[in-house]
Amino acid sequence: MSAAPQYETNYDDKFDARDYLNEYFQVVDQTNANLLKFIVEVLQKEDISGAKVINFGCGPCIDTVISVAPKCTEIHMSDYLDANLQEVREWIAQAPDAFNWEHFLRSGLQLEAEFAQADTTVTDAQIAERSAIIRQKITQLMTGDAKQAQPLGAEGHQQYDALVMFFCLEAAAADFAEWQQMVQNVMSLLKPNGLIIWAMTALQTEGYQVGDETFQVIPLKENDIRDALAPCVASESLQIDYFDVVEHELVQGAFLVTARTRA
């Protein structure tokens, strides 16, 4: 009998932010396109004008706020690892070695144009304009830890109008019970009637590759999400969709979740 695979859980020492970007964000593959489309679709239905948004577990990425930024007032980016936040800082500062998000910006703008039934030819000037808007709207970068009852710390506890969270808690939890508690901790960051825009790995996914390391993921089913959110969201607002992930051998699929917290 073959030994069970050993997955890494030590993010402090083993996770490399640039390896992660190179692994998953060099191109806009079908998975990335599905995620960008998901955000655009949600924002066609949900009004976040005037909203303060928390992008929790943002990693070293800005792709999840490309379409959010022009519609909200302010974005706070939070992650457990300062190395991830540093990648975001460097992009905001337009550092020479900052990761290049041009392909994602172009794809996001094209999707927005398609939904608006407008010209989908995206110019360099439009990409520069959107980049400037994102840089303007990101007003805080802060450390976050979903394992804490106050995930932004005692001094940083505040509530937001909307939460964006992609591929975070299932990779940070040690086990399913901890994942359930982390969901409750993070949802406490939302105001009543707060909007949830959430994506996570699905089904039998137990790990994902970053460079030479394979990190653990808690496998999740749709009912797990429904049960975890039941105490804090309006049941009629909850929508869960699924798509297969074909580009990454260890990842079976992804759930896409939208909901509103109880008023």
C-alpha positions as CSV (number, residue, x, y, z in Angstrom):
1,M,0.0,0.0,0.0
2,S,1.4,3.4,-1.0
3,A,1.9,6.0,1.7
4,A,-0.5,8.9,2.0
5,P,0.9,12.0,0.4
6,Q,2.5,14.5,2.8
7,Y,1.3,18.0,2.3
8,E,3.1,21.1,3.5
9,T,1.3,23.4,6.0
10,N,4.2,25.7,7.0
11,Y,3.5,28.9,5.1
12,D,5.9,31.1,7.1
13,D,9.0,29.2,5.9
14,K,7.9,27.3,2.8
15,F,5.5,29.5,0.7
16,D,7.2,31.6,-2.0
17,A,5.0,34.5,-3.2
18,R,6.8,34.8,-6.6
19,D,6.7,31.0,-7.2
20,Y,2.9,31.2,-6.6
21,L,2.5,34.0,-9.1
22,N,4.6,32.2,-11.7
23,E,2.7,29.0,-11.1
24,Y,-0.8,30.4,-11.5
25,F,-0.8,33.8,-13.1
26,Q,1.6,33.9,-16.0
27,V,-1.4,33.5,-18.4
28,V,-5.1,33.9,-18.2
29,D,-6.0,30.3,-18.4
30,Q,-9.6,28.9,-18.3
31,T,-9.7,28.8,-14.6
32,N,-8.5,32.4,-14.3
33,A,-11.0,33.5,-17.0
34,N,-13.8,31.8,-15.1
35,L,-12.9,33.6,-11.9
36,L,-12.7,37.0,-13.6
37,K,-16.0,36.4,-15.2
38,F,-17.5,35.4,-11.9
39,I,-16.6,38.7,-10.4
40,V,-17.9,40.7,-13.3
41,E,-21.2,38.8,-13.2
42,V,-21.7,39.4,-9.5
43,L,-21.1,43.1,-9.9
44,Q,-23.7,43.2,-12.6
45,K,-26.2,42.2,-10.1
46,E,-24.9,43.6,-6.8
47,D,-24.5,47.2,-6.0
48,I,-21.2,48.1,-4.2
49,S,-21.2,51.8,-4.9
50,G,-20.0,53.6,-1.7
51,A,-18.8,50.2,-0.3
52,K,-15.6,49.6,1.7
53,V,-14.3,46.3,0.6
54,I,-12.0,43.8,2.4
55,N,-10.0,41.4,0.2
56,F,-9.1,38.9,2.8
57,G,-6.4,36.4,2.1
58,C,-5.5,38.4,-1.0
59,G,-2.1,36.6,-1.4
60,P,0.3,38.4,-3.7
61,C,-2.4,39.2,-6.2
62,I,-4.5,42.1,-7.5
63,D,-6.6,40.2,-10.0
64,T,-9.6,39.9,-7.7
65,V,-10.0,43.6,-7.4
66,I,-9.7,44.6,-11.1
67,S,-13.4,44.9,-11.6
68,V,-14.2,45.7,-8.0
69,A,-12.1,48.9,-7.8
70,P,-14.1,51.2,-10.0
71,K,-17.4,50.3,-8.3
72,C,-16.4,50.7,-4.7
73,T,-15.1,53.5,-2.5
74,E,-12.1,51.8,-0.8
75,I,-10.3,48.5,-0.7
76,H,-8.3,47.0,2.1
77,M,-6.0,44.1,1.2
78,S,-5.2,41.6,4.0
79,D,-3.0,38.5,4.1
80,Y,-1.2,36.3,6.6
81,L,2.2,36.7,4.9
82,D,3.9,40.0,4.6
83,A,5.8,38.6,1.6
84,N,2.4,38.4,-0.2
85,L,1.5,42.0,0.8
86,Q,5.0,43.1,-0.4
87,E,4.2,41.9,-3.9
88,V,1.1,44.0,-3.8
89,R,3.0,47.0,-2.4
90,E,5.5,46.7,-5.3
91,W,2.8,46.7,-7.9
92,I,1.1,49.7,-6.3
93,A,4.5,51.5,-6.3
94,Q,5.2,50.4,-9.9
95,A,8.5,48.9,-8.8
96,P,10.7,47.8,-11.7
97,D,10.5,44.1,-10.7
98,A,6.7,44.1,-9.8
99,F,4.7,41.3,-11.2
100,N,3.1,42.1,-14.5
101,W,-0.7,42.0,-14.3
102,E,-1.4,43.4,-17.8
103,H,-2.9,40.2,-19.3
104,F,-5.4,40.0,-16.4
105,L,-6.2,43.7,-16.6
106,R,-6.9,43.3,-20.3
107,S,-9.1,40.2,-19.8
108,G,-11.0,41.9,-17.0
109,L,-11.7,44.9,-19.1
110,Q,-12.7,42.8,-22.1
111,L,-15.2,40.9,-19.9
112,E,-16.7,44.1,-18.6
113,A,-17.1,45.4,-22.1
114,E,-18.8,42.1,-23.2
115,F,-21.3,42.4,-20.4
116,A,-22.0,46.0,-21.3
117,Q,-22.3,45.0,-25.0
118,A,-19.5,47.5,-25.9
119,D,-16.4,47.4,-27.9
120,T,-14.1,44.7,-26.4
121,T,-10.9,46.2,-27.9
122,V,-9.0,47.2,-24.8
123,T,-6.3,49.9,-25.3
124,D,-3.1,50.4,-23.3
125,A,-4.6,53.7,-22.1
126,Q,-7.6,51.9,-20.6
127,I,-5.3,49.4,-18.8
128,A,-3.2,52.3,-17.4
129,E,-6.4,54.1,-16.3
130,R,-7.8,51.0,-14.5
131,S,-4.4,50.3,-12.9
132,A,-4.4,53.9,-11.6
133,I,-7.9,53.4,-10.2
134,I,-6.9,50.2,-8.4
135,R,-3.9,51.8,-6.9
136,Q,-6.0,54.7,-5.7
137,K,-8.7,52.5,-4.2
138,I,-6.3,50.2,-2.3
139,T,-5.9,52.3,0.9
140,Q,-4.6,49.8,3.4
141,L,-2.6,46.6,3.4
142,M,-2.8,44.7,6.6
143,T,-1.9,41.4,8.2
144,G,-4.8,39.0,8.7
145,D,-5.2,35.7,10.4
146,A,-8.5,33.9,10.0
147,K,-7.6,31.6,12.9
148,Q,-8.2,34.5,15.3
149,A,-11.6,35.6,16.5
150,Q,-10.6,39.1,15.3
151,P,-8.9,38.3,12.0
152,L,-7.5,41.8,11.6
153,G,-6.3,42.0,15.2
154,A,-7.9,43.8,18.1
155,E,-6.9,47.2,16.9
156,G,-7.8,46.6,13.3
157,H,-11.3,45.2,14.0
158,Q,-13.8,46.9,11.7
159,Q,-16.7,45.9,9.5
160,Y,-17.0,46.1,5.8
161,D,-19.7,46.3,3.2
162,A,-18.2,43.6,1.0
163,L,-15.8,40.7,1.3
164,V,-13.7,39.3,-1.6
165,M,-12.0,36.0,-0.7
166,F,-10.4,33.6,-3.1
167,F,-8.6,30.3,-2.3
168,C,-7.8,31.2,1.3
169,L,-9.4,29.4,4.2
170,E,-9.3,25.9,2.8
171,A,-5.6,26.2,2.3
172,A,-4.9,27.8,5.7
173,A,-6.9,25.4,7.9
174,A,-5.3,22.5,9.6
175,D,-8.6,20.4,9.5
176,F,-12.2,20.7,8.7
177,A,-13.3,21.9,12.2
178,E,-10.8,24.7,12.0
179,W,-12.0,25.7,8.6
180,Q,-15.5,26.0,9.9
181,Q,-14.4,28.3,12.7
182,M,-12.3,30.3,10.3
183,V,-15.4,30.9,8.2
184,Q,-17.2,32.3,11.2
185,N,-14.2,34.5,12.2
186,V,-13.9,36.1,8.7
187,M,-17.7,36.6,8.3
188,S,-17.6,38.7,11.4
189,L,-15.8,41.3,9.3
190,L,-19.0,42.0,7.4
191,K,-21.7,44.5,8.2
192,P,-25.3,43.3,8.1
193,N,-26.4,42.8,4.5
194,G,-22.7,42.6,3.6
195,L,-21.8,41.1,0.2
196,I,-19.7,37.9,0.0
197,I,-17.8,37.1,-3.2
198,W,-16.0,33.9,-2.4
199,A,-14.1,31.3,-4.5
200,M,-12.5,28.1,-3.1
201,T,-11.2,24.8,-4.3
202,A,-13.7,22.0,-4.3
203,L,-14.5,18.4,-3.7
204,Q,-11.6,16.0,-3.4
205,T,-8.9,18.6,-3.8
206,E,-6.4,18.0,-1.1
207,G,-3.3,20.0,-2.2
208,Y,-1.9,22.6,-4.6
209,Q,1.6,23.1,-6.0
210,V,3.8,26.1,-5.4
211,G,7.4,25.7,-6.8
212,D,8.8,22.5,-5.2
213,E,6.2,22.5,-2.4
214,T,2.7,21.0,-2.3
215,F,0.5,22.7,0.3
216,Q,-2.5,21.1,2.0
217,V,-6.1,21.9,1.1
218,I,-9.2,20.9,3.1
219,P,-11.5,19.1,0.6
220,L,-14.9,20.8,0.6
221,K,-18.4,19.9,-0.6
222,E,-21.3,22.2,-1.4
223,N,-23.1,21.2,1.8
224,D,-20.1,22.1,3.9
225,I,-20.3,25.7,2.6
226,R,-24.1,25.9,3.2
227,D,-23.7,24.6,6.7
228,A,-20.8,26.9,7.5
229,L,-22.7,30.0,6.3
230,A,-26.1,29.1,7.7
231,P,-25.6,31.0,10.9
232,C,-24.6,34.3,9.3
233,V,-26.2,34.7,5.8
234,A,-29.7,35.2,4.5
235,S,-30.5,31.8,3.0
236,E,-32.3,33.2,0.0
237,S,-29.3,35.2,-1.0
238,L,-26.9,32.2,-1.1
239,Q,-25.8,31.0,-4.5
240,I,-23.1,28.3,-5.1
241,D,-21.8,27.4,-8.6
242,Y,-19.1,25.0,-9.6
243,F,-16.6,24.5,-12.4
244,D,-14.0,21.9,-13.2
245,V,-10.4,22.9,-13.0
246,V,-8.4,21.2,-15.8
247,E,-5.1,23.1,-15.8
248,H,-3.8,21.9,-12.4
249,E,-3.4,18.2,-11.7
250,L,-4.1,18.4,-7.9
251,V,-7.1,20.7,-8.1
252,Q,-10.4,19.1,-9.0
253,G,-12.6,22.1,-9.2
254,A,-13.8,25.3,-7.7
255,F,-16.9,26.6,-6.0
256,L,-18.1,30.2,-6.6
257,V,-20.2,31.6,-3.8
258,T,-22.2,34.8,-3.4
259,A,-24.4,35.7,-0.5
260,R,-25.5,38.5,1.8
261,T,-25.1,38.5,5.5
262,R,-28.3,38.7,7.6
263,A,-29.7,42.2,7.9
